[in-house]
Amino acid sequence: MRVGILGFGNMGSAFGRCLKEAIVYDINEEKKKLALSLGLGVANDLEFLKGESELILVAVKPKDKGVLENFKDYQGVIVSIMAGVSIKEIEKLCGRKKIVRFMPNINVLVGEALIGYSKNELVDENLLEEVLKTFKNCGSFVEVREELMDSFTALCGSSPALIFELIDALILAGLREGFDYKTSREIAVQILLGSAKLVKEFEGEVRSLTFKVVSPAGTTAEMLTELERRAFKSSIVEAVRKATQRAKELSKR
């Protein structure tokens, strides 16, 4: 499908890098230059974008959602990645269209995003398959009920920041123990990559993998005891809950 990208900020440009071919519209001249540098086309106005695109990826900030009022005559598919903006709200702005809602995360940059999606009834299964195929290089997909999109935003959209902070903490720990930055970084990254792969291929409960690492009165037991004392797991669960609450607050604006 011929793709147009409306808005070329962090997420719009991340999708652009994965798609390789797309037409971009943004009012910012620097972002237009970025699109051109990536080998993408640039539309000078919305009419050109609409005329050349079978699908338009709406990647503007939620506060700028009013731009969708210019798409009442658009006949293609609208794919929105605006956080907190429901399909019903999109329909109010641009009318009854074929609408798919995506909730990605920043890992789109390396083609490893997990993208939650929902759709309205005008999008049949064949069209949905075509839409998902168009974005296949951006990551993998999971269907999410519309009412769970705010929770998915917190759990999937925001959680890469949590993982980045964990990696940074491991790097800091390595530095404290005497390793140089490069070595600490390599250790932290490989720990995450290897552990994630093991979890993905392991069919049992994740916690049982922890027990395979722990020895009685050993170093891992000492580490886990300290994390438990500091409420490590419950802090993460509560952080996700707070992020979900914030996503719901933003969706009501």
KAGIRA-V949753 format. One record per pair of residues at least 4 apart in sequence whose ideal C-beta (glycine too) atoms are under 8 Angstrom apart, sorted by sequence separation. I is the first residue (numbers start at 1). J is the second residue. D is the distance in Angstrom with one decimal. If there is no record, write none. Layout:
i:I j:J d:D
i:I j:J d:D
This chain:
i:8 j:12 d:4.3
i:9 j:13 d:6.7
i:10 j:14 d:6.4
i:11 j:15 d:6.5
i:12 j:16 d:6.3
i:13 j:17 d:6.5
i:14 j:18 d:7.0
i:15 j:19 d:5.9
i:28 j:32 d:6.9
i:29 j:33 d:6.5
i:30 j:34 d:6.5
i:31 j:35 d:6.6
i:32 j:36 d:6.6
i:33 j:37 d:6.3
i:34 j:38 d:6.6
i:36 j:40 d:6.9
i:44 j:48 d:6.2
i:45 j:49 d:7.2
i:46 j:50 d:6.1
i:47 j:51 d:6.2
i:48 j:52 d:6.1
i:49 j:53 d:5.9
i:60 j:64 d:4.2
i:67 j:71 d:8.0
i:74 j:78 d:7.1
i:85 j:89 d:5.3
i:86 j:90 d:7.1
i:87 j:91 d:6.4
i:88 j:92 d:6.6
i:89 j:93 d:6.8
i:90 j:94 d:6.4
i:91 j:95 d:6.7
i:104 j:108 d:5.2
i:108 j:112 d:8.0
i:119 j:123 d:4.2
i:123 j:127 d:5.1
i:124 j:128 d:7.0
i:125 j:129 d:6.3
i:126 j:130 d:6.6
i:127 j:131 d:6.4
i:128 j:132 d:6.3
i:129 j:133 d:6.2
i:130 j:134 d:6.6
i:131 j:135 d:7.1
i:132 j:136 d:6.9
i:135 j:139 d:7.9
i:144 j:148 d:5.3
i:145 j:149 d:7.8
i:148 j:152 d:5.8
i:149 j:153 d:6.3
i:150 j:154 d:6.9
i:151 j:155 d:6.0
i:152 j:156 d:5.3
i:153 j:157 d:4.4
i:154 j:158 d:5.3
i:155 j:159 d:6.0
i:158 j:162 d:7.3
i:159 j:163 d:6.5
i:160 j:164 d:6.2
i:161 j:165 d:6.4
i:162 j:166 d:6.5
i:163 j:167 d:6.4
i:164 j:168 d:6.3
i:165 j:169 d:6.3
i:166 j:170 d:6.6
i:167 j:171 d:6.5
i:168 j:172 d:6.4
i:169 j:173 d:6.4
i:170 j:174 d:6.5
i:171 j:175 d:6.5
i:172 j:176 d:6.4
i:173 j:177 d:6.4
i:175 j:179 d:6.4
i:179 j:183 d:4.5
i:180 j:184 d:6.8
i:181 j:185 d:6.1
i:182 j:186 d:6.5
i:183 j:187 d:6.3
i:184 j:188 d:6.3
i:185 j:189 d:6.2
i:186 j:190 d:6.1
i:187 j:191 d:6.2
i:188 j:192 d:6.7
i:189 j:193 d:6.2
i:190 j:194 d:5.8
i:191 j:195 d:6.0
i:192 j:196 d:6.0
i:193 j:197 d:6.4
i:194 j:198 d:6.4
i:195 j:199 d:6.4
i:196 j:200 d:6.3
i:197 j:201 d:6.4
i:198 j:202 d:5.8
i:202 j:206 d:7.5
i:204 j:208 d:5.0
i:206 j:210 d:7.5
i:207 j:211 d:7.1
i:208 j:212 d:7.1
i:209 j:213 d:7.2
i:210 j:214 d:6.4
i:214 j:218 d:6.8
i:215 j:219 d:7.9
i:217 j:221 d:6.1
i:218 j:222 d:7.1
i:219 j:223 d:6.4
i:220 j:224 d:6.2
i:221 j:225 d:6.2
i:222 j:226 d:6.6
i:223 j:227 d:6.5
i:224 j:228 d:6.2
i:225 j:229 d:6.4
i:226 j:230 d:6.6
i:228 j:232 d:6.7
i:231 j:235 d:5.2
i:232 j:236 d:6.9
i:233 j:237 d:6.4
i:234 j:238 d:6.1
i:235 j:239 d:6.2
i:236 j:240 d:6.6
i:237 j:241 d:6.6
i:238 j:242 d:6.4
i:239 j:243 d:6.4
i:240 j:244 d:6.4
i:241 j:245 d:6.5
i:242 j:246 d:6.5
i:243 j:247 d:6.4
i:244 j:248 d:6.5
i:245 j:249 d:6.5
i:246 j:250 d:6.4
i:247 j:251 d:6.4
i:248 j:252 d:6.8
i:249 j:253 d:7.6
i:7 j:12 d:4.6
i:8 j:13 d:5.2
i:26 j:31 d:4.2
i:35 j:40 d:4.4
i:43 j:48 d:4.3
i:60 j:65 d:6.9
i:80 j:85 d:6.3
i:85 j:90 d:6.3
i:91 j:96 d:5.9
i:107 j:112 d:4.5
i:108 j:113 d:4.1
i:123 j:128 d:5.4
i:144 j:149 d:5.9
i:152 j:157 d:7.1
i:153 j:158 d:6.8
i:154 j:159 d:7.6
i:174 j:179 d:4.2
i:175 j:180 d:7.8
i:179 j:184 d:4.6
i:204 j:209 d:7.7
i:215 j:220 d:6.7
i:216 j:221 d:6.8
i:217 j:222 d:8.0
i:227 j:232 d:3.8
i:228 j:233 d:7.9
i:230 j:235 d:7.6
i:6 j:12 d:7.6
i:16 j:22 d:5.6
i:26 j:32 d:5.9
i:35 j:41 d:7.7
i:36 j:42 d:5.9
i:43 j:49 d:4.1
i:50 j:56 d:7.2
i:91 j:97 d:7.0
i:107 j:113 d:4.4
i:135 j:141 d:7.9
i:175 j:181 d:6.5
i:214 j:220 d:4.7
i:215 j:221 d:6.8
i:227 j:233 d:7.8
i:5 j:12 d:5.2
i:15 j:22 d:7.8
i:24 j:31 d:7.6
i:35 j:42 d:5.3
i:49 j:56 d:6.9
i:60 j:67 d:6.0
i:71 j:78 d:6.8
i:80 j:87 d:7.9
i:90 j:97 d:7.7
i:106 j:113 d:7.6
i:107 j:114 d:7.4
i:108 j:115 d:7.8
i:199 j:206 d:5.7
i:202 j:209 d:6.1
i:213 j:220 d:5.0
i:214 j:221 d:5.3
i:8 j:16 d:6.6
i:16 j:24 d:6.5
i:24 j:32 d:7.0
i:91 j:99 d:6.7
i:105 j:113 d:5.3
i:123 j:131 d:7.4
i:144 j:152 d:4.9
i:179 j:187 d:7.1
i:26 j:35 d:7.4
i:43 j:52 d:7.0
i:90 j:99 d:5.5
i:104 j:113 d:4.6
i:105 j:114 d:6.6
i:119 j:128 d:6.0
i:132 j:141 d:5.5
i:174 j:183 d:6.9
i:175 j:184 d:5.4
i:5 j:15 d:6.5
i:32 j:42 d:5.0
i:58 j:68 d:6.8
i:68 j:78 d:7.7
i:80 j:90 d:5.8
i:104 j:114 d:7.8
i:105 j:115 d:8.0
i:171 j:181 d:7.0
i:174 j:184 d:2.9
i:199 j:209 d:6.8
i:214 j:224 d:6.8
i:5 j:16 d:5.7
i:24 j:35 d:4.0
i:41 j:52 d:7.8
i:90 j:101 d:7.6
i:104 j:115 d:4.5
i:173 j:184 d:7.7
i:174 j:185 d:7.9
i:198 j:209 d:6.6
i:12 j:24 d:7.4
i:78 j:90 d:6.8
i:87 j:99 d:5.3
i:103 j:115 d:6.8
i:104 j:116 d:8.0
i:172 j:184 d:7.8
i:102 j:115 d:5.3
i:103 j:116 d:4.3
i:171 j:184 d:4.5
i:174 j:187 d:5.7
i:5 j:19 d:7.9
i:12 j:26 d:7.5
i:87 j:101 d:5.5
i:102 j:116 d:7.2
i:103 j:117 d:7.6
i:170 j:184 d:7.4
i:171 j:185 d:5.4
i:174 j:188 d:6.7
i:210 j:224 d:7.4
i:56 j:71 d:7.4
i:86 j:101 d:7.6
i:102 j:117 d:5.4
i:117 j:132 d:7.4
i:3 j:19 d:5.8
i:8 j:24 d:5.1
i:24 j:40 d:5.3
i:78 j:94 d:6.9
i:101 j:117 d:6.5
i:5 j:22 d:5.2
i:8 j:25 d:7.9
i:9 j:26 d:7.9
i:23 j:40 d:7.0
i:24 j:41 d:6.8
i:25 j:42 d:7.5
i:65 j:82 d:6.0
i:100 j:117 d:6.0
i:101 j:118 d:5.0
i:170 j:187 d:7.1
i:171 j:188 d:5.0
i:3 j:21 d:7.2
i:4 j:22 d:6.7
i:5 j:23 d:7.1
i:7 j:25 d:7.8
i:8 j:26 d:4.2
i:13 j:31 d:7.4
i:22 j:40 d:5.2
i:23 j:41 d:4.2
i:24 j:42 d:5.4
i:25 j:43 d:4.4
i:56 j:74 d:7.1
i:100 j:118 d:7.5
i:101 j:119 d:7.1
i:170 j:188 d:3.7
i:3 j:22 d:4.4
i:4 j:23 d:4.8
i:5 j:24 d:4.8
i:6 j:25 d:5.6
i:7 j:26 d:5.9
i:16 j:35 d:6.4
i:20 j:39 d:7.3
i:21 j:40 d:7.3
i:22 j:41 d:7.1
i:23 j:42 d:7.1
i:24 j:43 d:6.8
i:78 j:97 d:5.2
i:80 j:99 d:6.9
i:100 j:119 d:4.7
i:3 j:23 d:7.3
i:4 j:24 d:7.5
i:5 j:25 d:7.2
i:6 j:26 d:7.9
i:8 j:28 d:7.5
i:23 j:43 d:5.3
i:25 j:45 d:7.5
i:56 j:76 d:6.3
i:58 j:78 d:6.2
i:62 j:82 d:4.9
i:65 j:85 d:5.5
i:74 j:94 d:7.0
i:77 j:97 d:7.7
i:78 j:98 d:6.9
i:79 j:99 d:7.8
i:80 j:100 d:7.6
i:81 j:101 d:8.0
i:83 j:103 d:7.0
i:99 j:119 d:6.7
i:115 j:135 d:7.2
i:168 j:188 d:7.9
i:2 j:23 d:7.6
i:4 j:25 d:6.8
i:13 j:34 d:6.2
i:17 j:38 d:6.3
i:25 j:46 d:6.3
i:46 j:67 d:7.9
i:50 j:71 d:6.9
i:55 j:76 d:5.7
i:56 j:77 d:7.4
i:58 j:79 d:6.8
i:61 j:82 d:7.4
i:62 j:83 d:6.1
i:77 j:98 d:4.6
i:78 j:99 d:5.0
i:79 j:100 d:4.8
i:80 j:101 d:5.2
i:81 j:102 d:4.8
i:99 j:120 d:4.9
i:167 j:188 d:4.8
i:170 j:191 d:6.6
i:9 j:31 d:7.2
i:13 j:35 d:7.5
i:16 j:38 d:5.9
i:54 j:76 d:4.9
i:55 j:77 d:4.4
i:56 j:78 d:5.7
i:57 j:79 d:5.0
i:58 j:80 d:4.3
i:59 j:81 d:5.4
i:60 j:82 d:6.7
i:62 j:84 d:5.4
i:68 j:90 d:6.3
i:71 j:93 d:7.9
i:72 j:94 d:5.4
i:76 j:98 d:7.4
i:77 j:99 d:7.6
i:78 j:100 d:7.4
i:79 j:101 d:7.6
i:80 j:102 d:6.9
i:81 j:103 d:7.0
i:98 j:120 d:7.3
i:167 j:189 d:6.5
i:8 j:31 d:4.2
i:25 j:48 d:7.9
i:50 j:73 d:7.6
i:53 j:76 d:6.0
i:54 j:77 d:6.8
i:55 j:78 d:7.7
i:56 j:79 d:7.0
i:57 j:80 d:7.9
i:58 j:81 d:6.8
i:59 j:82 d:7.8
i:62 j:85 d:5.3
i:71 j:94 d:4.2
i:72 j:95 d:4.9
i:74 j:97 d:6.7
i:77 j:100 d:6.6
i:79 j:102 d:5.8
i:81 j:104 d:5.9
i:99 j:122 d:7.2
i:100 j:123 d:5.9
i:115 j:138 d:6.7
i:8 j:32 d:7.5
i:16 j:40 d:5.5
i:25 j:49 d:4.4
i:46 j:70 d:5.3
i:50 j:74 d:5.1
i:55 j:79 d:6.0
i:57 j:81 d:6.7
i:58 j:82 d:6.1
i:65 j:89 d:7.4
i:69 j:93 d:5.4
i:70 j:94 d:7.9
i:98 j:122 d:4.7
i:99 j:123 d:7.0
i:115 j:139 d:5.5
i:117 j:141 d:5.7
i:13 j:38 d:7.6
i:23 j:48 d:7.8
i:46 j:71 d:7.9
i:65 j:90 d:7.7
i:68 j:93 d:4.0
i:69 j:94 d:6.5
i:97 j:122 d:7.0
i:98 j:123 d:5.0
i:113 j:138 d:5.6
i:114 j:139 d:6.0
i:115 j:140 d:7.1
i:116 j:141 d:7.7
i:117 j:142 d:7.5
i:118 j:143 d:7.0
i:167 j:192 d:6.1
i:8 j:34 d:6.6
i:23 j:49 d:6.0
i:50 j:76 d:7.6
i:68 j:94 d:4.4
i:71 j:97 d:7.4
i:96 j:122 d:6.8
i:111 j:137 d:5.4
i:113 j:139 d:3.3
i:114 j:140 d:5.8
i:115 j:141 d:5.1
i:116 j:142 d:5.6
i:117 j:143 d:6.1
i:118 j:144 d:5.7
i:166 j:192 d:7.5
i:8 j:35 d:5.6
i:66 j:93 d:6.9
i:111 j:138 d:6.0
i:112 j:139 d:5.5
i:113 j:140 d:7.6
i:114 j:141 d:7.8
i:115 j:142 d:7.5
i:116 j:143 d:7.5
i:117 j:144 d:6.6
i:118 j:145 d:6.6
i:65 j:93 d:6.4
i:100 j:128 d:7.0
i:111 j:139 d:6.1
i:114 j:142 d:6.4
i:116 j:144 d:3.8
i:118 j:146 d:4.7
i:23 j:52 d:5.4
i:91 j:120 d:7.1
i:98 j:127 d:6.6
i:163 j:192 d:7.0
i:5 j:35 d:7.9
i:23 j:53 d:6.1
i:108 j:138 d:5.0
i:87 j:118 d:6.7
i:100 j:131 d:5.5
i:108 j:139 d:6.2
i:118 j:149 d:6.5
i:58 j:90 d:7.9
i:87 j:119 d:7.5
i:107 j:139 d:6.5
i:87 j:120 d:5.2
i:102 j:135 d:7.8
i:116 j:149 d:6.8
i:104 j:138 d:7.1
i:5 j:40 d:7.8
i:22 j:57 d:7.8
i:104 j:139 d:7.0
i:116 j:152 d:4.4
i:4 j:43 d:7.0
i:6 j:46 d:8.0
i:116 j:156 d:6.2
i:103 j:144 d:7.0
i:15 j:57 d:6.0
i:114 j:156 d:5.5
i:6 j:49 d:6.8
i:15 j:59 d:6.7
i:4 j:49 d:4.6
i:12 j:57 d:7.1
i:101 j:146 d:7.3
i:4 j:50 d:7.4
i:77 j:123 d:7.2
i:103 j:149 d:5.9
i:12 j:59 d:3.3
i:4 j:52 d:6.6
i:11 j:59 d:5.3
i:12 j:60 d:8.0
i:101 j:149 d:6.8
i:4 j:53 d:3.1
i:103 j:152 d:5.3
i:2 j:52 d:6.4
i:3 j:53 d:6.3
i:6 j:56 d:5.7
i:9 j:59 d:6.6
i:77 j:127 d:7.0
i:103 j:153 d:5.4
i:2 j:53 d:5.5
i:3 j:54 d:7.5
i:4 j:55 d:7.1
i:5 j:56 d:7.6
i:6 j:57 d:6.7
i:7 j:58 d:7.0
i:8 j:59 d:7.1
i:9 j:60 d:7.9
i:105 j:156 d:5.6
i:2 j:54 d:4.6
i:3 j:55 d:5.2
i:4 j:56 d:4.4
i:5 j:57 d:4.9
i:6 j:58 d:5.1
i:7 j:59 d:4.0
i:9 j:61 d:7.3
i:79 j:131 d:6.6
i:105 j:157 d:5.1
i:1 j:54 d:4.5
i:2 j:55 d:7.1
i:3 j:56 d:7.6
i:4 j:57 d:7.0
i:6 j:59 d:6.2
i:7 j:60 d:3.8
i:103 j:156 d:6.7
i:104 j:157 d:7.1
i:105 j:158 d:7.9
i:107 j:160 d:6.1
i:1 j:55 d:4.7
i:3 j:57 d:6.2
i:5 j:59 d:5.9
i:6 j:60 d:6.0
i:7 j:61 d:7.5
i:77 j:131 d:6.2
i:103 j:157 d:5.6
i:105 j:159 d:7.3
i:106 j:160 d:5.3
i:105 j:160 d:5.1
i:7 j:64 d:7.4
i:87 j:146 d:6.2
i:86 j:146 d:6.5
i:6 j:67 d:7.0
i:86 j:149 d:7.4
i:15 j:81 d:7.6
i:84 j:150 d:7.0
i:84 j:153 d:7.2
i:11 j:81 d:5.8
i:83 j:153 d:5.4
i:83 j:157 d:6.6
i:162 j:236 d:6.9
i:1 j:77 d:7.4
i:55 j:131 d:6.7
i:162 j:239 d:7.1
i:55 j:134 d:6.6
i:159 j:240 d:7.3
i:158 j:240 d:7.9
i:155 j:240 d:5.7
i:158 j:243 d:4.9
i:154 j:240 d:5.3
i:154 j:241 d:7.8
i:155 j:243 d:8.0
i:15 j:104 d:7.7
i:154 j:243 d:3.5
i:155 j:244 d:7.6
i:14 j:104 d:8.0
i:18 j:108 d:6.0
i:153 j:243 d:7.6
i:154 j:244 d:4.1
i:18 j:109 d:8.0
i:153 j:244 d:7.5
i:14 j:106 d:6.7
i:17 j:109 d:6.7
i:154 j:246 d:7.6
i:11 j:104 d:6.7
i:15 j:108 d:5.8
i:18 j:111 d:5.5
i:151 j:244 d:4.9
i:154 j:247 d:5.5
i:14 j:108 d:4.2
i:150 j:244 d:5.7
i:153 j:247 d:4.4
i:11 j:106 d:7.5
i:14 j:109 d:4.8
i:10 j:106 d:7.3
i:151 j:247 d:7.6
i:11 j:108 d:6.9
i:150 j:247 d:4.0
i:150 j:248 d:4.8
i:150 j:251 d:5.9
i:19 j:134 d:7.8
i:19 j:135 d:7.4
i:18 j:135 d:7.4
i:20 j:137 d:7.6
i:19 j:137 d:7.1
i:18 j:137 d:4.8
i:19 j:138 d:7.4
i:15 j:135 d:7.5
i:18 j:138 d:4.3
i:15 j:138 d:6.2
i:1 j:130 d:6.3
i:1 j:131 d:7.2
i:3 j:134 d:6.5
i:1 j:134 d:4.8
i:84 j:247 d:5.9
i:83 j:247 d:6.7
i:84 j:248 d:7.9
i:86 j:251 d:6.6
i:84 j:250 d:4.1
i:85 j:251 d:7.1
i:83 j:250 d:6.8
i:84 j:251 d:3.6
i:83 j:251 d:8.0
i:84 j:253 d:7.4
i:62 j:250 d:6.7
i:62 j:253 d:7.4
